[in-house]
Amino acid sequence: MAFTGNALCNVFKTGLLDGSYDFGTGTTDVYKIALYTNSATLDADTTAYSATGEVADAGYTAGGATLTISQVPTIGTQTGSSAVTYLSFSNVSWSGAITARGALVYKYNGTTNPAVFVLDFGSDKTSTTTFTVEFPTASSTSAILRLA
C-alpha cells in the first residue's frame, strides 16, 4: 500500500488527550519531518517514525529535518463553539536532487518517535537543487493543524 491521503495520526489524537505532545511557547519537544517514496505505507494508523520507504537521495539525511514551530497554538478570533485552535511550522528545505511522494511529521524523542500527521503530496515531487516543504500561513482558516 502507498499513500492514501493526508491524515492526522490516531496515536497523536490520543497523545493530545494524555499530554504527550507540547507545542506551546518554550516547549522542549522536538518535531521533525521525514520524506518518503511511494513505497512507504503511511496513513492514520501510522504510530511512529520508521525508515522503511524513506527517501535515500543525496542531500537528504535519514530521519528528516527538525521543524520550527512558527505559530504556537492560538485560538482564532472566533468565540464559543466556532473557536479554532491552530499552529504551523516554518518551511523546511533540503539541498540536492530529491524525489518524494509524501512526508511524516513526528515527535522526535530518540526512542519511540510518535507520529503526528502524514502529508500526501498527491504525486512524486522532484527537485533538482532544493526540495522545500511549504507550510500554510497559520490563521483560524488556514494552518497545517487546526482543531475546531
MOWO-V583305 format. One record per residue. N is the residue number from 1. RES is the residue in three letters. NEAR is the number of other ideal C-beta (glycine too) atoms within 10 Angstrom. Layout:
N & RES & NEAR
N & RES & NEAR
This chain:
1 & MET & 8
2 & ALA & 15
3 & PHE & 24
4 & THR & 13
5 & GLY & 12
6 & ASN & 16
7 & ALA & 19
8 & LEU & 15
9 & CYS & 23
10 & ASN & 14
11 & VAL & 21
12 & PHE & 22
13 & LYS & 10
14 & THR & 12
15 & GLY & 16
16 & LEU & 14
17 & LEU & 8
18 & ASP & 7
19 & GLY & 7
20 & SER & 15
21 & TYR & 18
22 & ASP & 13
23 & PHE & 18
24 & GLY & 11
25 & THR & 8
26 & GLY & 6
27 & THR & 12
28 & THR & 5
29 & ASP & 13
30 & VAL & 13
31 & TYR & 18
32 & LYS & 19
33 & ILE & 21
34 & ALA & 26
35 & LEU & 28
36 & TYR & 26
37 & THR & 17
38 & ASN & 14
39 & SER & 12
40 & ALA & 25
41 & THR & 14
42 & LEU & 28
43 & ASP & 18
44 & ALA & 17
45 & ASP & 12
46 & THR & 22
47 & THR & 14
48 & ALA & 15
49 & TYR & 24
50 & SER & 17
51 & ALA & 12
52 & THR & 10
53 & GLY & 20
54 & GLU & 21
55 & VAL & 22
56 & ALA & 11
57 & ASP & 16
58 & ALA & 9
59 & GLY & 15
60 & TYR & 21
61 & THR & 10
62 & ALA & 11
63 & GLY & 15
64 & GLY & 23
65 & ALA & 16
66 & THR & 12
67 & LEU & 22
68 & THR & 10
69 & ILE & 17
70 & SER & 15
71 & GLN & 18
72 & VAL & 14
73 & PRO & 16
74 & THR & 15
75 & ILE & 12
76 & GLY & 17
77 & THR & 11
78 & GLN & 12
79 & THR & 8
80 & GLY & 5
81 & SER & 6
82 & SER & 10
83 & ALA & 13
84 & VAL & 16
85 & THR & 15
86 & TYR & 22
87 & LEU & 19
88 & SER & 21
89 & PHE & 22
90 & SER & 11
91 & ASN & 12
92 & VAL & 19
93 & SER & 13
94 & TRP & 21
95 & SER & 12
96 & GLY & 13
97 & ALA & 15
98 & ILE & 22
99 & THR & 15
100 & ALA & 24
101 & ARG & 22
102 & GLY & 25
103 & ALA & 26
104 & LEU & 26
105 & VAL & 23
106 & TYR & 29
107 & LYS & 22
108 & TYR & 18
109 & ASN & 13
110 & GLY & 6
111 & THR & 7
112 & THR & 14
113 & ASN & 18
114 & PRO & 20
115 & ALA & 26
116 & VAL & 24
117 & PHE & 19
118 & VAL & 24
119 & LEU & 22
120 & ASP & 17
121 & PHE & 16
122 & GLY & 11
123 & SER & 10
124 & ASP & 11
125 & LYS & 16
126 & THR & 11
127 & SER & 17
128 & THR & 8
129 & THR & 9
130 & THR & 12
131 & PHE & 22
132 & THR & 11
133 & VAL & 21
134 & GLU & 9
135 & PHE & 20
136 & PRO & 14
137 & THR & 11
138 & ALA & 22
139 & SER & 15
140 & SER & 17
141 & THR & 12
142 & SER & 11
143 & ALA & 23
144 & ILE & 21
145 & LEU & 20
146 & ARG & 17
147 & LEU & 13
148 & ALA & 11
